[in-house]
Amino acid sequence: MNNLSIRLIFLLFSVLMLQGCGGGGGDGGGSGSSSTTTYTGSTAEATIDATNAKDLATGAASGTQQAVASDALSGVAMRPQASATSKLTEMAPRIAQWIGQLESSTAARTTDLSADICDAGGSAIADTNDAETEGSITFTNCGMSDMEGGTLVINGPVTFNASSSADSLHMVFRVTVSYIGESHAINMTLACSNISTPSISCSITSDFAGIDDRIYRIEDLSVSGNDVSGYYVNMTFYDPDHGRVDVTTSQALTYNCTEAVPGTGMLTLYGGSGTFATASFDSCSAYTITVDGVGTTYNW
């Protein structure tokens, strides 16, 4: 396995490490998370009204937690200055461009990366074509020690495919990350285009189980902020029953609650036909949904 591919593997593993310790940009999620978490719901644009605003806002609140990696598996935000999603977004163009530099070939190969990656036991096996432009890396109880004295364990496959003719890269994460007694599923797709040019762009789609155990999807993520000042999240959010809405942050979100929900801040949800609603997070136990000028307070 050549040096470029080795760097790719370590970047993939770094992404998993960030996801596991931050619990966010990928597929942290609520108690219903599993390695088979896949969104199969509506993709149509939702029209927001009093009958669906609560469902949409509740799911969107879980979605923001995915994006900012605030619900750390250790119970502490181990990397408070950056979210897993933002780090993956930064890495994506470099991953794509490195793969794009590899020579084309079709012969298959299997490489054991366990000694390089799994310092705390387990295995990581790469199955690729000879050029390593497509293939998979399968983690089996692959343990990696972190700088905090813990061990992160990964199970499942990461697949990738790079096309020189389409100048694109597609990566799919279907893994479970365990840390300090808790397991989170990462069900995430990374798609990059124009990988051989300076105008490379990448998008992330993540499916997850929310705090209500329903399966949601988020994509087109934009995250800024930190644990001290709060986070601003823009994204497209998919509810399985009601469909798609655009979500922006009106007031910075903070995450200091036991549950994976915002403790303060406000979201605005935009649906079809000019409809919208706001979700104000009043405390760790209550939030207020306002639609058509009428506000209703709910408990988590």
Backbone torsions as a table, in degrees:
resi	resn	phi	psi	omega
1	MET	NA	128.0	-173.0
2	ASN	-79.2	171.1	-174.0
3	ASN	-62.6	-37.1	179.4
4	LEU	-61.9	-43.1	-179.5
5	SER	-68.3	-37.3	176.2
6	ILE	-59.0	-42.6	178.6
7	ARG	-63.6	-38.5	177.0
8	LEU	-59.6	-47.0	-177.9
9	ILE	-60.6	-43.8	-179.3
10	PHE	-67.6	-33.5	175.3
11	LEU	-66.3	-41.5	176.6
12	LEU	-58.6	-45.2	-178.5
13	PHE	-66.1	-36.1	176.8
14	SER	-62.3	-39.7	176.9
15	VAL	-60.1	-46.0	-179.6
16	LEU	-63.1	-38.4	178.9
17	MET	-62.9	-43.9	178.6
18	LEU	-63.7	-43.6	-179.8
19	GLN	-61.3	-44.9	-176.2
20	GLY	-67.2	-43.6	-176.7
21	CYS	-79.2	-22.9	178.7
22	GLY	-99.2	-24.7	177.2
23	GLY	71.9	10.6	-168.5
24	GLY	-113.9	-97.4	-160.3
25	GLY	-40.4	-27.8	174.9
26	GLY	-90.7	-119.1	-171.6
27	ASP	-126.1	68.6	175.9
28	GLY	-67.1	-86.3	168.5
29	GLY	87.1	179.2	-177.7
30	GLY	-84.8	-160.7	-173.8
31	SER	-67.2	-15.3	-178.2
32	GLY	-88.9	5.5	-177.9
33	SER	-63.5	142.8	175.7
34	SER	-153.8	164.8	-177.3
35	SER	-70.6	-9.0	179.3
36	THR	-104.4	14.2	-179.7
37	THR	-63.4	113.9	-179.6
38	THR	-140.5	130.4	179.5
39	TYR	-75.3	128.1	178.2
40	THR	-129.9	14.7	-174.4
41	GLY	-87.0	-163.9	-176.2
42	SER	-67.4	142.1	173.6
43	THR	-115.5	4.1	178.7
44	ALA	-74.0	153.5	177.6
45	GLU	-67.1	132.3	-179.1
46	ALA	-84.6	146.6	168.5
47	THR	-102.4	116.4	-173.3
48	ILE	-82.0	131.9	174.7
49	ASP	-149.0	-175.1	-175.3
50	ALA	-65.5	-19.9	-177.5
51	THR	-83.5	-22.0	-176.6
52	ASN	-123.0	-4.9	-174.9
53	ALA	-61.2	-39.1	-179.3
54	LYS	-64.4	-46.1	178.6
55	ASP	-59.5	-47.2	-177.9
56	LEU	-62.8	-43.6	-177.8
57	ALA	-69.0	-39.0	178.8
58	THR	-62.4	-45.4	178.3
59	GLY	-65.8	-40.2	179.8
60	ALA	-63.8	-35.7	176.9
61	ALA	-61.0	-43.1	175.6
62	SER	-63.7	-37.2	-179.6
63	GLY	-63.4	-38.0	178.4
64	THR	-65.5	-35.0	178.1
65	GLN	-64.2	-36.8	176.1
66	GLN	-61.3	-41.3	-173.7
67	ALA	-72.0	-35.8	-173.9
68	VAL	-100.8	-1.0	175.6
69	ALA	54.7	46.3	-175.6
70	SER	-90.1	-24.4	-177.3
71	ASP	-92.2	78.4	-175.3
72	ALA	-63.8	142.9	179.0
73	LEU	-61.5	-28.9	-179.5
74	SER	-83.1	-3.6	-176.0
75	GLY	86.4	-1.1	179.3
76	VAL	-133.7	139.0	176.5
77	ALA	-72.4	98.5	-173.6
78	MET	-73.1	-22.7	177.0
79	ARG	-129.1	72.1	-169.7
80	PRO	-69.4	-16.4	-174.8
81	GLN	-90.2	-3.9	-178.4
82	ALA	-154.1	141.7	177.8
83	SER	-88.9	158.0	176.6
84	ALA	-60.8	-39.8	-179.1
85	THR	-63.5	-43.8	-179.2
86	SER	-65.4	-37.2	178.4
87	LYS	-66.5	-41.1	178.6
88	LEU	-64.1	-39.6	178.7
89	THR	-62.2	-38.5	177.3
90	GLU	-66.6	-38.9	-177.1
91	MET	-74.2	-32.4	-169.7
92	ALA	-52.9	-48.5	-180.0
93	PRO	-60.9	-36.9	-179.9
94	ARG	-68.7	-41.3	176.6
95	ILE	-58.3	-47.9	-176.9
96	ALA	-62.7	-43.4	-177.5
97	GLN	-69.1	-36.2	177.4
98	TRP	-65.2	-43.2	178.0
99	ILE	-62.8	-38.3	-178.6
100	GLY	-64.2	-20.3	179.9
101	GLN	-82.8	-12.6	-176.5
102	LEU	-70.9	148.8	179.7
103	GLU	-73.4	154.5	179.6
104	SER	-86.1	140.1	174.9
105	SER	-168.3	166.6	-174.5
106	THR	-123.4	-7.9	-178.4
107	ALA	-65.7	141.9	-177.4
108	ALA	-89.3	153.3	175.9
109	ARG	-152.1	152.8	175.9
110	THR	-123.0	130.9	-177.2
111	THR	-129.4	131.2	177.4
112	ASP	-88.3	112.7	-178.6
113	LEU	-101.7	9.0	-172.3
114	SER	-56.8	-44.2	-177.3
115	ALA	-65.7	-30.4	-178.6
116	ASP	-80.6	-29.3	-169.7
117	ILE	-113.2	-47.9	-169.1
118	CYS	-92.4	74.2	-175.3
119	ASP	-69.9	-16.4	-179.6
120	ALA	-109.6	23.8	176.4
121	GLY	104.5	170.5	-178.7
122	GLY	85.7	-168.8	-175.2
123	SER	-141.0	156.6	172.8
124	ALA	-138.7	113.0	-175.6
125	ILE	-116.4	126.1	178.2
126	ALA	-101.6	129.5	172.4
127	ASP	-117.3	113.4	-175.5
128	THR	-139.4	167.5	165.8
129	ASN	-75.0	171.1	-172.7
130	ASP	-61.5	-32.5	179.2
131	ALA	-79.3	-13.0	-177.0
132	GLU	60.5	31.2	175.3
133	THR	-89.8	-8.9	173.2
134	GLU	-152.7	151.5	179.7
135	GLY	154.4	-159.3	-178.0
136	SER	-147.8	156.2	172.3
137	ILE	-121.9	120.1	-178.1
138	THR	-107.1	121.5	178.8
139	PHE	-98.0	131.1	176.9
140	THR	-128.3	106.5	-176.6
141	ASN	46.4	39.6	-178.5
142	CYS	-77.1	113.2	-177.6
143	GLY	-102.6	137.3	177.3
144	MET	-133.4	126.3	179.3
145	SER	-75.3	139.7	176.8
146	ASP	-107.3	174.9	-176.3
147	MET	-74.7	-8.0	179.7
148	GLU	-92.8	0.9	179.1
149	GLY	91.8	4.9	179.1
150	GLY	-101.8	174.0	177.4
151	THR	-126.0	126.2	177.8
152	LEU	-99.3	130.2	-176.5
153	VAL	-116.2	130.8	-175.6
154	ILE	-119.7	136.0	173.6
155	ASN	-132.7	138.1	174.9
156	GLY	119.8	177.9	-174.8
157	PRO	-102.3	150.6	165.5
158	VAL	-121.9	121.4	-179.9
159	THR	-110.6	152.1	177.9
160	PHE	-146.8	153.4	177.6
161	ASN	-148.2	125.2	177.2
162	ALA	-115.7	132.9	-179.3
163	SER	-116.3	119.3	178.5
164	SER	-72.3	-33.7	-179.0
165	SER	-70.2	-38.3	178.7
166	ALA	-91.6	-6.5	-179.5
167	ASP	53.5	49.5	-173.3
168	SER	-139.6	162.5	176.5
169	LEU	-135.7	137.0	177.7
170	HIS	-130.3	126.2	179.6
171	MET	-129.3	138.7	-179.7
172	VAL	-127.2	124.8	177.1
173	PHE	-103.6	123.6	176.3
174	ARG	-134.6	70.0	-172.4
175	VAL	-129.5	161.3	172.1
176	THR	-115.4	130.1	-178.9
177	VAL	-113.2	125.2	-179.6
178	SER	-114.8	138.1	-179.1
179	TYR	-154.3	124.9	177.8
180	ILE	50.0	50.9	171.7
181	GLY	83.4	-1.3	179.5
182	GLU	-120.5	146.7	179.5
183	SER	-121.0	134.7	176.4
184	HIS	-124.6	141.7	177.3
185	ALA	-92.9	141.7	173.6
186	ILE	-117.2	111.8	179.1
187	ASN	-124.0	90.0	-165.6
188	MET	-139.5	143.7	177.0
189	THR	-120.3	133.0	176.7
190	LEU	-115.8	122.3	179.9
191	ALA	-124.0	127.1	-178.9
192	CYS	-125.0	143.3	176.7
193	SER	-125.0	163.4	-178.7
194	ASN	54.3	45.1	-170.6
195	ILE	-71.4	-16.0	-180.0
196	SER	-99.2	7.4	-175.5
197	THR	-123.1	164.1	176.4
198	PRO	-65.4	-17.6	-177.8
199	SER	-92.6	22.4	178.1
200	ILE	-54.3	140.9	177.0
201	SER	-140.2	146.9	-177.2
202	CYS	-134.0	146.4	176.7
203	SER	-129.0	152.2	-178.3
204	ILE	-120.5	133.5	171.8
205	THR	-121.7	130.7	-178.2
206	SER	-132.6	130.2	174.3
207	ASP	-102.1	142.1	-176.3
208	PHE	-155.9	160.0	173.8
209	ALA	-94.2	124.3	-178.8
210	GLY	-80.2	-177.8	-178.9
211	ILE	-66.1	-17.1	176.2
212	ASP	-95.8	7.5	178.6
213	ASP	68.8	11.2	172.3
214	ARG	-84.5	154.0	-177.7
215	ILE	-95.1	124.4	-177.7
216	TYR	-120.2	173.5	173.7
217	ARG	-137.7	142.5	171.2
218	ILE	-129.1	147.8	176.6
219	GLU	-154.3	175.9	-178.6
220	ASP	52.5	51.6	-173.8
221	LEU	-81.1	141.8	170.6
222	SER	-138.4	122.7	-175.2
223	VAL	-130.2	135.7	172.6
224	SER	-143.2	160.7	178.4
225	GLY	110.0	-170.6	179.5
226	ASN	-156.0	-179.8	-175.9
227	ASP	-66.4	-23.1	-176.7
228	VAL	-81.8	-53.6	-176.6
229	SER	-88.3	-14.5	-177.2
230	GLY	101.1	170.2	-175.4
231	TYR	-116.7	146.4	171.5
232	TYR	-114.7	125.6	-175.5
233	VAL	-125.3	129.2	168.1
234	ASN	-117.3	138.3	-177.9
235	MET	-166.8	165.6	167.3
236	THR	-101.9	129.3	-174.1
237	PHE	-118.7	136.6	-179.6
238	TYR	-115.8	123.4	173.6
239	ASP	-100.0	134.0	-173.6
240	PRO	-61.4	-30.2	-178.0
241	ASP	-98.1	-34.9	-170.7
242	HIS	-102.8	-20.9	176.9
243	GLY	104.5	-153.0	-166.2
244	ARG	-102.1	136.1	172.5
245	VAL	-136.2	156.4	172.2
246	ASP	-95.0	139.1	-174.6
247	VAL	-124.3	131.1	173.7
248	THR	-127.4	159.9	179.1
249	THR	-100.0	119.4	179.9
250	SER	-88.1	-34.1	174.7
251	GLN	-135.5	141.0	-173.1
252	ALA	-54.3	138.5	-179.6
253	LEU	-93.3	134.7	173.3
254	THR	-118.9	152.6	-175.4
255	TYR	-130.3	91.2	177.9
256	ASN	-129.1	23.1	-176.3
257	CYS	-99.0	157.0	176.4
258	THR	-63.7	-44.2	175.4
259	GLU	-78.7	159.4	-178.6
260	ALA	-81.7	63.8	179.9
261	VAL	-135.4	157.2	175.9
262	PRO	-67.6	143.6	174.9
263	GLY	-92.9	-28.1	175.2
264	THR	-143.4	167.4	177.3
265	GLY	113.9	177.6	-178.7
266	MET	-146.3	138.7	174.0
267	LEU	-113.2	148.3	169.6
268	THR	-117.4	129.3	-179.6
269	LEU	-109.3	130.9	-178.8
270	TYR	-116.1	125.9	178.8
271	GLY	-115.5	-165.4	-179.2
272	GLY	-75.3	164.1	177.1
273	SER	58.1	30.1	176.8
274	GLY	75.5	12.4	-178.3
275	THR	-82.2	150.5	177.4
276	PHE	-157.5	164.9	176.0
277	ALA	-150.0	159.1	174.4
278	THR	-118.7	149.7	175.0
279	ALA	-125.2	114.5	179.8
280	SER	-105.4	124.8	-177.4
281	PHE	-95.0	104.5	-170.5
282	ASP	-81.1	-32.1	-178.5
283	SER	-166.6	-174.2	177.7
284	CYS	-73.9	-10.6	-176.8
285	SER	-115.4	-11.3	-174.9
286	ALA	-143.7	151.8	176.4
287	TYR	-148.2	155.8	-176.2
288	THR	-120.3	127.8	177.1
289	ILE	-104.8	127.4	177.8
290	THR	-118.6	123.2	178.2
291	VAL	-141.4	135.2	-176.8
292	ASP	55.6	35.1	176.2
293	GLY	79.6	1.6	-178.1
294	VAL	-112.7	123.1	-179.6
295	GLY	-100.2	138.4	177.9
296	THR	-132.1	130.7	-179.1
297	THR	-97.2	135.9	-179.8
298	TYR	-126.4	158.1	172.4
299	ASN	-101.6	145.1	177.2
300	TRP	-68.6	NA	NA
